[in-house]
Amino acid sequence: MCLAIPAKVLSVEGASALVSIEDVEYKASLLLLDDVQPGDYVMLHAGFAIEKVDAEEAAETLRLLNEVADNSTY
């Protein structure tokens, strides 16, 4: 199963970005997307930004992922 997580783009340098997922920062590749700017939200999978999403979709996806984690029995 593959899972992509929404991340906010903090800065862009060439084909890389510094992104934030719930206040944790990661480096992400932007090789698969065009025209990504600071403030955008992207879906992050295995270190690659694979899709741009709007802020509302990003927030709802994070809410659902947190809900699943909170209800997990692992």
N, C-alpha and C positions, 0 to 999 in steps of 0.2 A: 504494500500500500504506500502511495506517495502522499505527502502532506506538504502544503505550502502555507506559510504563515505571513500575515500582513506586517509590513514594516514601513516606518516613516523614513523618508530620505532626508538626512541631515545635511550632507554635502556631497558634491560630485567632483571627481577628479579623473578626467579621461573616461576610461571604460569601467571605472570602479566608483562605488559610493560608500559612504558611511551611513548606515541605517540604524534605526532604533526599534526594538521590539519591547514594549513595556519597560522603558528606561535602561535596557541593556543594549549596548552598541556592538555592531558587527560590521565587517567589511563584506560588500556584495559586488558581484560582477554584474555589469550592465550590458554585456555583449549581446544579449538577446532582445534588448529593447532600444527604441529610439526616443530621443527628446525627454529624458528623465531630468527633473529639476528638484532642487531642495524644496521640501514641503510636500512633494508627491508621496503617494502611498503605492507600494509595490507588493506583490506576492513573492515571497522569498522561499526558494526550494534548493537545498544542497549548495547554498552560497550564491545562487543565481537569481536575479530578479527576473521573473518569467511573465509578469503581467502587471499593468498599472490598474489600480482600483481607486475609487473615491473614498474619502474619509469615512463616510457613513458605513460603507460595505466593510472597510477595514475594522472599524469599531465593533460591528455586529459579529464578524467572524472571530475576533478576539474574545468577545463575550461568550460566544458558543464554545470555543475551545476551553476557556476557563471553566465553564459550566460542566463540560465533560470531565475535565481534570478533577474538579471538586467532587464529582459523583463517582469517580473511579474507585474500584475496590483493590487496585494494585498496590 
